[in-house]
Amino acid sequence: MKMSGQFLLWLVAVSVMSGCGEKENVLHLYNWNQYIAPQTIERFEQACSCKVEQSFYADNTELMAKITGGAKGYDVLVPTSNFVSDLSMGGYLQPVDKAQLPNLKNIAAGFMDTAFDPGNVYSVPYAYTVTMLGYNDLEMQKLGVTVDSWAAIFDPAILEKIKGRVTVLDSPDELTAAALKYLGYSVNDRDPAHWEQAREVILKAKPYWAAFKSSGYIELLAAGDIVLAHGYSSDIYLADVGAQEAGKAFRIRHALPREGAVLALDALVIARDAPRPDLAHQFINFMLDGENSAELTNMLGSGNPNAAAMQFIAPEIKAMKAVFPDEETAKTLEMLKPMNKDERTMLNRIWTEIKVQ
């Protein structure tokens, strides 16, 4: 059917008024839950005259399952370092264009050019956490339990005192790493015999735990429903904030086990089939601004690889050794390295056995 010029102009006007053009100007962010300050999102939306739509995951394995399973439509993802390698080698990411990221200069040198992404071809450091223990100081003092070792979640003699009031991360990588550290091994130990030892340690402790939880344990700690959690330093910080806001008599304290722990560096990456790579680059450069980056740390108590952010971070958070480890403490921390296919298969088998028994 032939349309008049006047009718075509009317059709375009209706389309604009109905928001068709606006809907296309959207950045789709696949992120950890509550892993960006709301005011930061609002300012970016104003800066780019766009909208940000977030979807959430609780663990890297959930992210991997979604992306490798064919999910599309995401622009920016926020995987942890060892999963960046899996995503890039699998062809699920596109290289970042550093020419569009002038603020990349703000990242401290120690967090750049790492083994998981040499030259930062695919990733930009975002934030880091240390996987440690968070505990209710009042309850643990009453029970006479000292929380300074992974023994607190693995030794049945200790767990007997707090049975049913402990949670551990629902993450094969993190929980196995903690068990390996407890046994005196590296978190990146790949000896099958050592992995079997870690499996046995976990299975002996499992009957004493309330649950495997990668989300929701913040609220349980803050409410006093559990007294000990294997979790991320930022979550433990939020649990303490929650307990104080609720007027609880106890505090939630960080405990970095003396055996050492995992330092998890989260990164911003762009999906291979991102609908809006232009917005993705704008967003990443925006988050590399020191003040914008500091808002995440001030909200969550997360570690920050952005040197330009330090001047904007609250002094009490900067002083937290668990969040910003000193040089000596940092020596006990390790980043998880990527696994090859056989290693991942072995860990999945061990994890299945742990969950079903």
ZILIN-V888124 format. One record per residue. N is the residue number from 1. RES is the residue in three letters. D_CENTER is the distance of its C-alpha to the mean C-alpha in Angstrom with 1 decimal. Layout:
N RES D_CENTER
N RES D_CENTER
This chain:
1 MET 54.8
2 LYS 55.5
3 MET 53.8
4 SER 55.3
5 GLY 53.6
6 GLN 53.6
7 PHE 51.8
8 LEU 49.1
9 LEU 48.5
10 TRP 48.2
11 LEU 45.7
12 VAL 43.5
13 ALA 43.7
14 VAL 42.8
15 SER 39.7
16 VAL 38.5
17 MET 39.3
18 SER 37.5
19 GLY 34.2
20 CYS 34.1
21 GLY 33.4
22 GLU 30.8
23 LYS 28.8
24 GLU 28.4
25 ASN 26.8
26 VAL 23.4
27 LEU 20.0
28 HIS 17.8
29 LEU 14.1
30 TYR 11.8
31 ASN 8.5
32 TRP 6.1
33 ASN 8.8
34 GLN 10.1
35 TYR 7.8
36 ILE 11.1
37 ALA 14.3
38 PRO 17.1
39 GLN 19.6
40 THR 17.8
41 ILE 17.9
42 GLU 21.5
43 ARG 22.5
44 PHE 21.2
45 GLU 23.1
46 GLN 26.1
47 ALA 25.8
48 CYS 25.7
49 SER 27.8
50 CYS 25.3
51 LYS 23.1
52 VAL 19.3
53 GLU 18.5
54 GLN 15.0
55 SER 14.1
56 PHE 11.1
57 TYR 9.5
58 ALA 8.3
59 ASP 7.5
60 ASN 7.9
61 THR 11.5
62 GLU 12.0
63 LEU 11.0
64 MET 13.4
65 ALA 16.0
66 LYS 16.2
67 ILE 16.5
68 THR 18.8
69 GLY 20.7
70 GLY 21.9
71 ALA 20.0
72 LYS 21.0
73 GLY 21.0
74 TYR 17.6
75 ASP 17.7
76 VAL 14.3
77 LEU 11.1
78 VAL 7.6
79 PRO 7.1
80 THR 6.3
81 SER 9.7
82 ASN 11.6
83 PHE 11.2
84 VAL 12.4
85 SER 15.7
86 ASP 16.1
87 LEU 15.7
88 SER 18.0
89 MET 20.5
90 GLY 20.7
91 GLY 21.7
92 TYR 19.1
93 LEU 18.3
94 GLN 20.8
95 PRO 21.3
96 VAL 20.5
97 ASP 23.7
98 LYS 23.5
99 ALA 26.8
100 GLN 24.9
101 LEU 22.4
102 PRO 24.6
103 ASN 21.9
104 LEU 20.3
105 LYS 22.7
106 ASN 20.7
107 ILE 18.0
108 ALA 19.1
109 ALA 20.8
110 GLY 19.0
111 PHE 15.7
112 MET 17.8
113 ASP 19.6
114 THR 17.6
115 ALA 18.6
116 PHE 15.9
117 ASP 17.3
118 PRO 20.6
119 GLY 21.8
120 ASN 18.7
121 VAL 20.4
122 TYR 17.6
123 SER 14.6
124 VAL 14.1
125 PRO 11.8
126 TYR 9.8
127 ALA 8.1
128 TYR 7.4
129 THR 7.1
130 VAL 9.8
131 THR 10.0
132 MET 13.2
133 LEU 15.6
134 GLY 16.3
135 TYR 19.9
136 ASN 22.7
137 ASP 25.0
138 LEU 28.1
139 GLU 27.9
140 MET 27.1
141 GLN 30.0
142 LYS 32.3
143 LEU 31.6
144 GLY 31.9
145 VAL 28.5
146 THR 27.1
147 VAL 23.3
148 ASP 23.0
149 SER 22.4
150 TRP 20.6
151 ALA 24.0
152 ALA 23.0
153 ILE 21.2
154 PHE 23.3
155 ASP 26.9
156 PRO 28.9
157 ALA 31.2
158 ILE 28.6
159 LEU 27.0
160 GLU 30.4
161 LYS 30.4
162 ILE 27.2
163 LYS 27.4
164 GLY 25.7
165 ARG 23.7
166 VAL 20.7
167 THR 17.5
168 VAL 15.3
169 LEU 12.0
170 ASP 13.1
171 SER 11.7
172 PRO 14.5
173 ASP 12.8
174 GLU 11.5
175 LEU 14.7
176 THR 17.0
177 ALA 15.7
178 ALA 16.4
179 ALA 19.8
180 LEU 20.6
181 LYS 20.1
182 TYR 22.2
183 LEU 24.9
184 GLY 24.9
185 TYR 23.4
186 SER 20.8
187 VAL 17.3
188 ASN 18.5
189 ASP 21.9
190 ARG 23.2
191 ASP 26.5
192 PRO 27.0
193 ALA 29.0
194 HIS 26.2
195 TRP 23.9
196 GLU 26.6
197 GLN 26.9
198 ALA 23.2
199 ARG 23.9
200 GLU 26.9
201 VAL 25.1
202 ILE 22.6
203 LEU 25.5
204 LYS 27.6
205 ALA 25.0
206 LYS 23.9
207 PRO 27.0
208 TYR 26.1
209 TRP 22.6
210 ALA 22.4
211 ALA 19.6
212 PHE 16.6
213 LYS 14.0
214 SER 10.2
215 SER 11.1
216 GLY 14.3
217 TYR 14.5
218 ILE 14.1
219 GLU 17.3
220 LEU 19.0
221 LEU 18.6
222 ALA 19.8
223 ALA 22.7
224 GLY 23.8
225 ASP 23.6
226 ILE 21.8
227 VAL 22.3
228 LEU 19.7
229 ALA 16.1
230 HIS 14.0
231 GLY 10.5
232 TYR 8.0
233 SER 10.1
234 SER 9.0
235 ASP 9.8
236 ILE 12.9
237 TYR 13.9
238 LEU 13.8
239 ALA 15.8
240 ASP 18.3
241 VAL 18.7
242 GLY 19.4
243 ALA 21.9
244 GLN 23.7
245 GLU 24.0
246 ALA 25.4
247 GLY 27.9
248 LYS 27.1
249 ALA 29.1
250 PHE 26.2
251 ARG 23.2
252 ILE 19.8
253 ARG 19.5
254 HIS 17.0
255 ALA 18.4
256 LEU 17.5
257 PRO 19.5
258 ARG 22.3
259 GLU 21.8
260 GLY 18.6
261 ALA 15.0
262 VAL 11.9
263 LEU 10.5
264 ALA 7.2
265 LEU 7.8
266 ASP 5.9
267 ALA 9.0
268 LEU 11.1
269 VAL 13.5
270 ILE 16.5
271 ALA 17.5
272 ARG 20.9
273 ASP 22.7
274 ALA 21.1
275 PRO 23.9
276 ARG 23.4
277 PRO 22.4
278 ASP 24.4
279 LEU 22.2
280 ALA 19.1
281 HIS 20.5
282 GLN 21.6
283 PHE 18.2
284 ILE 16.5
285 ASN 19.5
286 PHE 19.4
287 MET 15.8
288 LEU 17.2
289 ASP 19.8
290 GLY 19.6
291 GLU 20.2
292 ASN 17.8
293 SER 15.0
294 ALA 16.2
295 GLU 15.9
296 LEU 12.2
297 THR 12.7
298 ASN 15.8
299 MET 14.3
300 LEU 11.2
301 GLY 12.4
302 SER 9.5
303 GLY 10.9
304 ASN 12.4
305 PRO 13.8
306 ASN 16.2
307 ALA 19.6
308 ALA 21.1
309 ALA 18.7
310 MET 20.0
311 GLN 23.2
312 PHE 21.5
313 ILE 19.2
314 ALA 20.8
315 PRO 22.9
316 GLU 21.8
317 ILE 18.1
318 LYS 19.2
319 ALA 21.4
320 MET 18.7
321 LYS 18.9
322 ALA 15.8
323 VAL 13.7
324 PHE 16.1
325 PRO 17.6
326 ASP 21.2
327 GLU 22.6
328 GLU 23.8
329 THR 20.6
330 ALA 18.6
331 LYS 21.0
332 THR 19.7
333 LEU 16.1
334 GLU 15.3
335 MET 12.8
336 LEU 12.9
337 LYS 15.4
338 PRO 15.9
339 MET 18.3
340 ASN 21.5
341 LYS 22.8
342 ASP 24.9
343 GLU 22.2
344 ARG 19.8
345 THR 22.8
346 MET 23.6
347 LEU 20.2
348 ASN 20.4
349 ARG 23.9
350 ILE 23.0
351 TRP 20.2
352 THR 22.7
353 GLU 25.3
354 ILE 23.1
355 LYS 22.3
356 VAL 25.9
357 GLN 27.7
